[in-house]
Amino acid sequence: MGIRSVQHPQRVAVIGVGILGAAVGWNLSRQGAEVILIDAGRPGEGVTDWSFSWVNASNKTARKSYFDLNVAGLAAHRELAGIIGPDSWWYPSGHLRWSDDPAAQAKVLETAGLLTDWGYRVEVYSGAEVRRRLEPDVPMPGDVPVLFYPDEAWVHGRRLVGRLVDQAAASGAELRSGSAVRDIRTGGDGSVRTVVLSDGNHLDVDIVVNAAGPGASHIAGLLGRHLPMRREPGVITRIDCAPVPVRRPLHAPHIEIRPDGDTSMVLHSRETDALIDTGEDPAQLGRQLHEMARRVVPELSSSRIARTRVALRPIPADGFPSVGAVPSVPGYYEAVSHSGITLGPVIGRLLAAEILSGRRDEMLADFRPERFTT
Ligand SMILES: Cc1cc2nc3c(=O)[nH]c(=O)nc-3n(C[C@H](O)[C@H](O)[C@H](O)COP(=O)(O)OP(=O)(O)OC[C@H]3O[C@@H](n4cnc5c(N)ncnc54)[C@H](O)[C@@H]3O)c2cc1C
């Protein structure tokens, strides 16, 4: 795909530099737009750094169009790795899932059947085969069926954001980190005009992209728009260990485990997430995750907890992404989504094309911001 220069470059403020903002900004700047990347903190250190970060479509069967978007997300990651290079962020390792509970196991196999019907690659192994061929340090019952999704992956989100920001800067993008957006002003015709930062600076812009993750509802509110979002916190624990005894993301019974580099791993569990709002100390939740992980992978017995953090998933109220122009506020666009690690590159590409050409891609038809307009 060739790089097109726009005839009349537009000045775009991208608010939030997690995976979504970085992907939108990178796509825009390499096509000639004048981009200002704004983050209240440091790029890539929001939810993007505190995510299970599993690139998948196997967990996205709620709606076929959402599954299709996630399949496009996997392809967009592969394409991006080809363009910017895969090193230090892209790990196309495949993903394993198994269960110790017969009812849950039946459900997992039923989902695998549906995915196969939809043309998604899944292989079924015995636990013994998995240990022999894929995960030598993960004991599992020899006869339990284990699903292997070979096209799935994990991503080091913070490093990917760093790479995209560096490349966007090389194409002329400006980065303003440590500056929160305090206000967005509109002109007489209602279109966005000025972004006001916490450091007192006023930026005159033609376009604003709201990629503020869990802060997206607040940014929308600055323009009088109501973007309803769910409150769904998750707890992530990083552990230090060397060598790392797991080679890919695992959905084991009760716990999700993935590598996070050469000396680090990430742990997560929906069961632990359910305890966050009971007032349980996050450090205690981290210890629970560590204990569950050590039960699945005994090699982790000497590993240590490095850090635990509770992060809010950026989820619009109906559970699906909100991506595209908001026609009632000319110049204002949203890029807000859960599964943003999987979807960042595809949303970045589609939204940049929409901003530059006005073309609304059919793939986003079910995920338009207008559905929240009352
Ligand atoms: C526990 C957990 C597990 C997850 N697992 C997965 C998974 O396995 N696979 C997957 O695909 N997705 C997963 N997700 C979801 C995924 O991590 C997110 O969808 C994605 O990281 C969102 O990226 P973002 O760029 O929208 O948000 P962020 O990374 O949070 O970036 C938003 C940025 O906006 C900035 N910001 C906010 N307000 C302002 C303001 N007023 N002014 C300036 N800047 C502002 C913040 O500082 C932040 O850097 C998970 C999420 C959680 C919490």
The ligand as an SDF file (V2000), in Angstrom:
LIG
                    3D

 53 58  0  0  0  0  0  0  0  0999 V2000
   -6.9250   -6.4700   33.0910 C   0  0  0  0  0  0  0  0  0  0  0  0
   -7.0030   -6.1600   31.6200 C   0  0  0  0  0  0  0  0  0  0  0  0
   -6.7340   -7.1560   30.6920 C   0  0  0  0  0  0  0  0  0  0  0  0
   -6.8160   -6.8740   29.3320 C   0  0  0  0  0  0  0  0  0  0  0  0
   -6.5050   -7.8680   28.4470 N   0  0  0  0  0  0  0  0  0  0  0  0
   -6.5350   -7.5970   27.1240 C   0  0  0  0  0  0  0  0  0  0  0  0
   -6.1330   -8.6080   26.2020 C   0  0  0  0  0  0  0  0  0  0  0  0
   -5.7170   -9.7070   26.5740 O   0  0  0  0  0  0  0  0  0  0  0  0
   -6.2100   -8.3090   24.8660 N   0  0  0  0  0  0  0  0  0  0  0  0
   -6.6420   -7.0960   24.4260 C   0  0  0  0  0  0  0  0  0  0  0  0
   -6.7000   -6.8980   23.1990 O   0  0  0  0  0  0  0  0  0  0  0  0
   -7.0060   -6.1120   25.2820 N   0  0  0  0  0  0  0  0  0  0  0  0
   -6.9630   -6.3440   26.6160 C   0  0  0  0  0  0  0  0  0  0  0  0
   -7.3060   -5.3620   27.5010 N   0  0  0  0  0  0  0  0  0  0  0  0
   -7.7860   -4.0770   26.9770 C   0  0  0  0  0  0  0  0  0  0  0  0
   -6.6420   -3.2130   26.4550 C   0  0  0  0  0  0  0  0  0  0  0  0
   -5.5570   -3.2300   27.3480 O   0  0  0  0  0  0  0  0  0  0  0  0
   -7.1500   -1.7990   26.2420 C   0  0  0  0  0  0  0  0  0  0  0  0
   -8.3090   -1.8280   25.4110 O   0  0  0  0  0  0  0  0  0  0  0  0
   -6.1100   -0.9150   25.5660 C   0  0  0  0  0  0  0  0  0  0  0  0
   -4.8630   -0.9660   26.2270 O   0  0  0  0  0  0  0  0  0  0  0  0
   -6.6390    0.5150   25.5510 C   0  0  0  0  0  0  0  0  0  0  0  0
   -5.6660    1.3440   24.9930 O   0  0  0  0  0  0  0  0  0  0  0  0
   -5.9410    2.9060   24.9650 P   0  0  0  0  0  0  0  0  0  0  0  0
   -4.8720    3.4710   24.1190 O   0  0  0  0  0  0  0  0  0  0  0  0
   -7.3460    3.1580   24.6030 O   0  0  0  0  0  0  0  0  0  0  0  0
   -5.8370    3.3430   26.5110 O   0  0  0  0  0  0  0  0  0  0  0  0
   -4.5610    3.7190   27.4070 P   0  0  0  0  0  0  0  0  0  0  0  0
   -3.4270    2.8080   27.1670 O   0  0  0  0  0  0  0  0  0  0  0  0
   -5.0440    3.8410   28.8140 O   0  0  0  0  0  0  0  0  0  0  0  0
   -4.1490    5.1330   26.8520 O   0  0  0  0  0  0  0  0  0  0  0  0
   -4.9410    6.2780   27.1000 C   0  0  0  0  0  0  0  0  0  0  0  0
   -4.0140    7.4290   27.4310 C   0  0  0  0  0  0  0  0  0  0  0  0
   -4.8170    8.5990   27.5690 O   0  0  0  0  0  0  0  0  0  0  0  0
   -4.2060    9.4340   28.4930 C   0  0  0  0  0  0  0  0  0  0  0  0
   -5.2090   10.3870   28.9890 N   0  0  0  0  0  0  0  0  0  0  0  0
   -6.3460   10.1360   29.6750 C   0  0  0  0  0  0  0  0  0  0  0  0
   -7.0060   11.2780   29.9400 N   0  0  0  0  0  0  0  0  0  0  0  0
   -6.2670   12.2840   29.3860 C   0  0  0  0  0  0  0  0  0  0  0  0
   -6.4120   13.6940   29.3390 C   0  0  0  0  0  0  0  0  0  0  0  0
   -7.4560   14.3400   29.9030 N   0  0  0  0  0  0  0  0  0  0  0  0
   -5.4680   14.4260   28.7070 N   0  0  0  0  0  0  0  0  0  0  0  0
   -4.3940   13.8160   28.1210 C   0  0  0  0  0  0  0  0  0  0  0  0
   -4.2090   12.4700   28.1600 N   0  0  0  0  0  0  0  0  0  0  0  0
   -5.1260   11.7200   28.7810 C   0  0  0  0  0  0  0  0  0  0  0  0
   -3.6830    8.4970   29.5640 C   0  0  0  0  0  0  0  0  0  0  0  0
   -2.6020    9.0750   30.2820 O   0  0  0  0  0  0  0  0  0  0  0  0
   -3.2670    7.2720   28.7480 C   0  0  0  0  0  0  0  0  0  0  0  0
   -1.8700    7.2340   28.4930 O   0  0  0  0  0  0  0  0  0  0  0  0
   -7.1910   -5.5840   28.8780 C   0  0  0  0  0  0  0  0  0  0  0  0
   -7.4340   -4.5770   29.8030 C   0  0  0  0  0  0  0  0  0  0  0  0
   -7.3250   -4.8510   31.1700 C   0  0  0  0  0  0  0  0  0  0  0  0
   -7.5500   -3.7540   32.1700 C   0  0  0  0  0  0  0  0  0  0  0  0
  1  2  1  0
  2  3  1  0
  2 52  2  0
  3  4  2  0
  4  5  1  0
  4 50  1  0
  5  6  2  0
  6  7  1  0
  6 13  1  0
  7  8  2  0
  7  9  1  0
  9 10  1  0
 10 11  2  0
 10 12  1  0
 12 13  2  0
 13 14  1  0
 14 15  1  0
 14 50  1  0
 15 16  1  0
 16 17  1  0
 16 18  1  0
 18 19  1  0
 18 20  1  0
 20 21  1  0
 20 22  1  0
 22 23  1  0
 23 24  1  0
 24 25  2  0
 24 26  1  0
 24 27  1  0
 27 28  1  0
 28 29  2  0
 28 30  1  0
 28 31  1  0
 31 32  1  0
 32 33  1  0
 33 34  1  0
 33 48  1  0
 34 35  1  0
 35 36  1  0
 35 46  1  0
 36 37  1  0
 36 45  1  0
 37 38  2  0
 38 39  1  0
 39 40  1  0
 39 45  2  0
 40 41  1  0
 40 42  2  0
 42 43  1  0
 43 44  2  0
 44 45  1  0
 46 47  1  0
 46 48  1  0
 48 49  1  0
 50 51  2  0
 51 52  1  0
 52 53  1  0
M  END
$$$$
